Amino acid sequence: MSTTVIAVPKNVEGSKQSTDATNLKKKKVKQSSFCSKLACTGKKKSVLNNDEIIRAADHYLQALFNQQQFSGSVLIAKDGEILLIKGYGCADYTSSLGNNSQTVFRIGSVTKPFTATIVMKLYELNLLSLNDPLSKYVPDFANGEQIKIKHLVSNTSGIIDYTETSIFMESLEKNLPIDRVIDIFRNEPLQFTPGSKYAYSNSNFILLGNIIEKVTGKSYEENLYKFILEPCCMNDSGYDCDHDTSTPKQQIVDSNITEQKQTELILETKPHEPLVKKTKRACGYICHTDPDGLGTCRFIDMSLARAAGGIYSTVEDLYKFDRCLYNETILRRATKKVMFKPVKEDYALGWRIEHPGSRLPWLRHLCIAHEGEIFGFMSAMARFPKDNAFIAVLSNFEHTDIAKIRRDLTDILYGLYPKE
C-alpha cells in the first residue's frame, strides 16, 4: 500500500495546552536518555517539587517533539492533583490542528484493562465464573474445554496471537464479524498447557469480548458504556469497531480514493456519540523517508481489533478511569483485589503489576500499568496507587518509544533527576 506524504508545517497554532510545532524536521538525533544527560552534571539527586516536575517533564517532552520522536498528549498527576496536562505537536498535520488534553487517540492494547474490568464486573455480578471453560461460550474452539476464562484474561491460555499470522495482515482492510476473526486462530494448536506459562496474545481478548456479548446479550460497546464509560463520565471515549457489515470497508479501499480519505472514513463519529467531535480525533502517522514529511499510517479496519484494541480515549478520560478505580464506582474492593493479583510473571487480569526490584531494575514504586500500539498510535497508562499518582501518554506517532517515555516520566515524577 502506498503512503501519503504530508509535509510537516513549520509553525502550528495550537490551543494554549498545545506546543507550537516549530522546526519539526526529522533530526538525525537518537532519542537519548534524559536521565543520563542530567547525570553528567554531577549534581546531587533530590526530590523535585511540583513546579520542578512540571518544568522537567515539559522540557523532556518538548525535546522529543523537536526531534520528531513524539507527538501527542500527556497527563501527569501526583497526590490526586494534575501537574501537567498538555499536547505536543499536531492531531492532524494536514490542517495543523494541535494536540491538546481533549484530543482523542486510539489506545490499542490499553483497551485490555477495560475488557478485563468488564469481565470482572460480570464475575462480581455472578454472571460468569473465572473457572468457566471457553467451550461453554465457544463450543467449537479447539481445546476449549481446557481453557478457562482466567487463562484468557491473564494471557496464560497458550492460544497463538492472531496478529502474528499472515491471515491477519491480509485482512487489515476487511470488515469481519467476530466469528470470522476467531476463525483466524480457532483451530490452531496450543503453544503450551493452559495456565502453565505466560504469553501475551491478543487472541485472548478477542475471545473475552465475544464472551462478554454472549453472557449479557448486548454488544461489547454497550457493556463498555454501561459498566465503565458512563459511570466514569468518560465522555470523549468510545469503541471504534464498526458493527455494520452491510458495506464492508474492503469496498472503500477498492474504490481508488486516497489513503488520507480512508483514514477520515474510519475515524467518522458514530451517530449516537454526539460528544465525540470528529475534529477532536487524532490521525496516526509514521516517519517517512522524506526528512521534511510524515506518512499516514497503514489502514486497519477496527473490526480486527475489537476488545483487544478497539477503544479510543483521551488523557483526561484515562485519568477519570484511574480515579474511579480508587473507589467502588466500577468494581468492589474485593473484586479489584482479584483483578490486580499477578498470575504469571508480572501480568494479572488485564493489567501489568510492576513491583520495585522485580524484573524492572529502574522501577522504585509499585506500578499498575498497560501499554498499547495500533497502526499510527502508541499509548501508555500507569497507576501508582500507593502514591495516588498517574501517568497517561497518548501518541499519534507509530515510531514513538512509549515504554521509554513512560519510564523517564516516572523518574521525573519521583524526582530521580537532579535539580537544574
C-alpha positions in Angstrom: 0.0 0.0 0.0 1.4 3.4 -0.9 1.9 6.0 1.8 0.7 9.6 1.5 3.4 12.0 2.3 2.4 15.0 4.4 4.7 18.0 4.6 5.4 18.9 8.2 4.3 22.5 8.9 7.0 24.9 10.2 4.6 26.6 12.6 1.4 25.4 14.2 -1.1 27.5 16.1 -2.5 25.1 18.7 -4.5 25.7 21.8 -2.9 27.1 24.9 -2.4 23.5 26.0 -0.5 22.6 22.9 3.0 23.4 22.0 3.9 25.1 18.7 5.1 22.7 16.0 8.1 24.8 15.1 11.0 23.4 13.1 9.6 19.9 13.1 12.2 18.5 10.8 13.3 14.9 11.2 16.6 15.2 13.0 19.4 12.6 12.9 19.5 12.7 16.7 18.9 9.5 18.5 16.4 9.6 21.3 18.7 9.8 24.3 18.2 9.2 27.9 17.2 12.4 29.7 18.4 10.8 32.9 21.9 10.2 31.6 22.2 13.7 30.2 21.4 15.2 33.6 23.5 12.7 35.4 26.5 14.1 33.6 26.2 17.3 35.6 27.3 15.5 38.7 24.7 17.3 40.8 23.2 15.5 43.7 19.8 13.9 43.1 17.0 15.2 45.2 13.2 15.1 45.2 11.7 17.6 42.9 8.9 19.9 43.9 5.8 20.1 41.7 6.9 23.1 39.7 10.2 21.4 39.0 8.4 18.2 37.9 6.3 20.2 35.5 9.3 22.0 34.0 11.4 18.8 33.8 8.6 16.8 32.1 7.7 19.6 29.7 11.4 20.1 28.8 11.8 16.4 28.2 8.7 16.0 26.0 9.3 19.2 24.1 12.8 17.9 23.3 11.3 14.6 22.0 8.9 16.6 19.8 11.6 18.7 18.4 13.4 15.5 17.4 10.2 14.2 15.8 10.2 11.4 18.4 6.9 12.3 20.0 3.6 13.9 19.0 0.6 13.5 21.4 -0.9 14.3 24.7 0.3 13.7 28.3 -1.2 13.9 31.7 0.9 13.6 35.0 -0.8 13.6 38.4 0.5 13.2 41.9 -1.3 13.1 45.2 -4.6 13.4 43.4 -3.5 16.7 41.7 -2.9 17.1 38.0 0.6 18.6 37.5 0.9 18.5 33.7 -1.8 18.1 31.1 -0.6 19.2 27.7 -0.5 18.4 24.0 2.6 18.4 21.8 2.6 18.6 18.0 -0.5 18.1 15.8 -3.5 15.9 15.9 -3.7 16.4 12.1 -0.6 17.6 10.3 -2.6 18.5 7.1 -4.6 21.1 8.9 -2.0 21.9 11.7 -4.7 21.2 14.3 -2.8 21.0 17.6 -2.9 18.1 20.1 -4.4 19.1 23.5 -5.8 17.5 26.6 -9.0 16.5 24.8 -7.5 15.1 21.6 -8.9 11.6 21.0 -6.4 8.8 20.2 -6.8 5.1 19.5 -5.3 3.4 22.6 -4.6 0.0 21.2 -3.9 -2.6 23.9 -4.7 -0.2 26.7 -8.1 -1.5 25.8 -7.3 -4.7 27.6 -7.7 -3.3 31.2 -11.1 -2.1 30.1 -12.1 -5.5 28.8 -10.7 -7.1 31.9 -12.7 -4.7 34.1 -16.0 -5.6 32.3 -15.2 -9.3 32.7 -14.6 -8.7 36.4 -17.9 -6.8 36.7 -19.7 -9.8 35.2 -17.8 -12.0 37.7 -18.9 -9.7 40.5 -22.5 -10.0 39.4 -22.2 -13.8 39.3 -22.9 -13.8 35.6 -19.8 -15.9 34.9 -17.0 -17.7 36.7 -13.3 -17.2 36.1 -13.2 -21.0 36.0 -15.8 -21.3 33.2 -14.3 -23.2 30.3 -14.1 -21.5 26.9 -16.1 -24.3 25.4 -19.1 -23.1 27.4 -19.2 -20.0 25.2 -17.4 -21.0 22.1 -18.2 -24.7 21.7 -16.2 -25.4 18.6 -12.9 -23.9 19.7 -10.0 -26.3 19.7 -9.1 -27.4 23.2 -11.8 -25.1 24.6 -12.6 -27.4 27.5 -9.0 -26.9 28.8 -9.0 -23.1 28.6 -10.7 -21.2 31.4 -11.7 -17.5 31.4 -9.0 -16.9 33.9 -6.4 -18.2 31.4 -7.7 -15.8 28.7 -7.7 -12.6 30.9 -4.2 -13.4 32.4 -2.6 -14.3 29.0 -1.8 -17.8 30.1 -4.1 -19.7 27.7 -1.4 -20.9 25.2 -3.5 -19.6 22.3 -1.5 -18.1 19.5 -1.6 -14.3 18.9 -3.7 -13.9 15.7 -2.0 -10.5 15.0 1.2 -12.5 14.2 -0.4 -14.5 11.4 -0.3 -13.9 7.7 -4.1 -14.0 7.6 -4.4 -11.1 9.9 -2.1 -9.0 7.7 -4.1 -10.0 4.6 -7.3 -9.0 6.3 -6.5 -5.5 7.5 -8.9 -3.8 5.2 -11.8 -6.2 5.7 -14.8 -5.6 7.9 -15.0 -9.0 9.6 -17.7 -10.2 12.1 -16.5 -11.6 15.3 -16.8 -15.3 14.3 -14.6 -14.6 11.2 -11.9 -13.0 13.4 -12.0 -16.0 15.8 -11.7 -18.3 12.7 -8.2 -17.0 12.2 -7.0 -18.9 15.3 -9.9 -21.2 16.1 -8.2 -24.5 15.2 -4.6 -23.6 15.9 -2.7 -25.9 18.3 -1.9 -24.5 21.8 1.6 -23.3 22.4 1.6 -24.8 26.0 -0.8 -26.2 28.6 -3.2 -23.5 29.7 -2.1 -22.0 33.0 1.4 -23.2 32.8 3.1 -20.2 31.2 2.5 -16.6 30.3 2.5 -15.5 26.7 0.9 -12.2 25.6 -1.8 -12.9 23.0 -4.4 -10.5 21.5 -6.5 -13.6 20.7 -7.4 -14.0 24.4 -9.1 -10.6 24.5 -10.9 -11.1 21.2 -12.5 -14.2 22.8 -13.3 -12.3 26.0 -15.1 -9.7 24.0 -17.2 -12.5 22.5 -17.9 -14.0 25.9 -19.0 -10.6 27.2 -21.5 -10.3 24.4 -22.8 -13.8 24.9 -23.2 -13.5 28.7 -25.0 -10.2 28.6 -26.8 -10.5 25.2 -25.5 -7.0 24.4 -22.7 -5.7 22.3 -19.2 -5.1 23.7 -19.8 -1.4 23.1 -23.0 -1.3 25.1 -21.3 -3.1 28.0 -18.3 -0.7 27.8 -20.6 2.3 28.1 -22.8 0.7 30.9 -20.1 -0.5 33.2 -17.2 2.0 32.6 -17.6 5.0 30.3 -20.9 6.3 31.7 -20.3 5.8 35.4 -16.8 7.3 35.0 -18.1 10.2 32.9 -15.6 9.4 30.1 -17.5 11.5 27.6 -14.7 11.6 25.0 -14.1 7.8 24.9 -15.7 5.0 22.9 -15.3 1.9 20.8 -14.1 2.1 17.2 -15.3 -1.2 15.9 -17.9 -0.8 13.2 -20.7 -3.4 13.6 -22.4 -2.6 10.3 -21.1 -5.3 7.9 -23.5 -4.3 5.1 -20.9 -2.1 3.5 -17.5 -3.6 4.2 -14.6 -1.2 4.2 -13.0 -3.5 1.8 -15.2 -1.8 -0.8 -14.0 1.6 0.4 -10.4 0.6 -0.1 -11.1 -0.8 -3.6 -12.7 2.4 -4.8 -9.5 4.3 -5.7 -9.8 7.0 -3.0 -6.8 8.4 -1.2 -5.3 6.8 1.9 -5.9 10.0 3.7 -9.6 9.8 2.8 -9.6 6.2 4.1 -8.3 7.5 7.4 -11.0 10.1 7.6 -13.7 7.5 6.9 -12.5 5.1 9.6 -12.4 8.0 12.1 -16.0 9.2 11.5 -18.0 9.9 14.6 -20.9 7.5 15.2 -24.4 9.0 15.3 -25.1 8.0 18.9 -21.8 9.6 20.2 -22.5 13.3 19.8 -20.0 14.3 22.4 -17.1 13.0 20.4 -16.5 15.5 17.7 -14.6 14.5 14.6 -12.3 17.5 14.9 -11.0 16.0 18.2 -9.7 12.9 16.6 -6.0 12.5 16.0 -4.7 10.9 12.8 -2.0 8.4 13.1 1.4 8.9 11.4 4.7 7.1 10.7 8.1 8.5 10.0 8.6 8.9 6.2 11.9 8.7 4.4 11.4 12.3 3.4 13.1 14.2 6.2 10.5 17.0 5.8 7.4 14.9 6.0 5.4 12.2 7.7 3.4 9.4 6.2 -0.2 8.4 7.1 -0.3 5.1 9.0 -1.4 1.9 7.4 -5.2 1.4 7.3 -6.8 -1.1 9.6 -10.5 -1.9 9.9 -11.2 -1.8 13.6 -13.3 -5.0 13.4 -10.0 -6.7 13.6 -9.1 -5.0 16.9 -12.3 -5.2 18.9 -11.9 -6.0 22.6 -8.2 -6.4 22.2 -7.5 -2.9 21.0 -10.6 -1.1 19.7 -11.1 1.7 22.3 -10.3 5.4 21.7 -9.9 7.9 24.5 -8.1 11.0 25.9 -5.6 11.5 28.6 -8.3 13.3 30.7 -10.7 10.3 30.3 -8.0 7.8 31.3 -7.4 9.8 34.4 -11.1 9.6 35.2 -10.9 5.8 34.9 -7.9 5.9 37.3 -9.9 8.0 39.8 -12.8 5.6 39.8 -10.6 2.6 40.5 -9.8 4.1 43.9 -13.5 3.8 44.9 -16.3 1.4 44.1 -17.8 3.2 41.2 -16.8 0.4 38.9 -15.8 -2.6 41.0 -15.9 -3.6 44.6 -12.7 -3.7 46.6 -12.7 -7.5 46.8 -13.1 -7.8 43.0 -10.2 -5.4 42.4 -8.1 -7.4 44.7 -8.6 -10.4 42.5 -8.1 -8.4 39.3 -4.8 -6.9 40.4 -3.2 -10.1 41.7 -0.4 -11.3 39.4 -0.9 -14.7 37.8 2.3 -15.4 35.9 5.3 -13.1 35.7 4.0 -9.6 36.2 0.7 -10.0 34.4 -2.5 -10.0 36.5 -6.0 -10.0 35.0 -5.7 -7.5 32.1 -3.0 -5.4 33.9 0.7 -5.5 34.4 1.7 -5.3 38.1 5.2 -4.0 38.3 6.9 -4.3 41.7 10.1 -2.5 42.7 13.2 -4.7 42.4 11.5 -7.2 40.2 12.4 -7.6 36.5 12.4 -3.8 36.2 15.5 -2.5 38.0 14.6 1.1 37.1 11.3 0.9 39.0 11.2 2.1 42.6 7.4 2.3 43.1 4.6 -0.2 42.7 3.0 0.4 39.3 -0.2 -0.9 37.7 0.1 -0.3 34.0 -0.5 -1.3 30.4 0.9 -0.1 27.1 -0.6 -0.3 23.7 0.0 0.2 20.0 -2.0 0.1 16.9 -1.2 1.4 13.4 -0.3 5.0 13.8 -0.7 5.2 17.6 1.2 4.4 20.8 -0.2 4.5 24.3 0.6 4.0 28.0 -1.3 4.3 31.2 0.4 3.9 34.6 -1.1 4.0 38.0 0.9 4.3 41.3 -1.8 3.6 43.9 0.5 3.8 46.9 1.3 7.4 45.9 -2.1 8.4 44.3 -0.1 9.2 41.2 -0.9 8.6 37.5 0.7 9.0 34.1 -1.0 8.8 30.7 0.8 9.2 27.4 -1.0 9.0 24.0 0.9 9.5 20.8 -0.1 9.6 17.1 3.4 8.7 16.0 3.8 5.0 15.4 7.5 5.1 16.0 7.3 6.7 19.5 9.2 4.7 22.1 6.3 4.7 24.5 7.9 2.4 27.1 10.9 4.7 27.4 8.8 7.8 27.7 6.7 6.2 30.4 9.9 5.1 32.3 11.5 8.5 32.0 8.4 10.4 33.1 8.1 8.1 36.1 11.7 9.0 37.0 10.8 12.7 36.7 7.6 12.3 38.7 9.6 10.7 41.6 12.4 13.2 41.5 15.1 10.8 40.3 16.7 13.5 38.3 19.0 16.2 39.8 17.7 19.7 40.2 18.9 22.1 37.5 
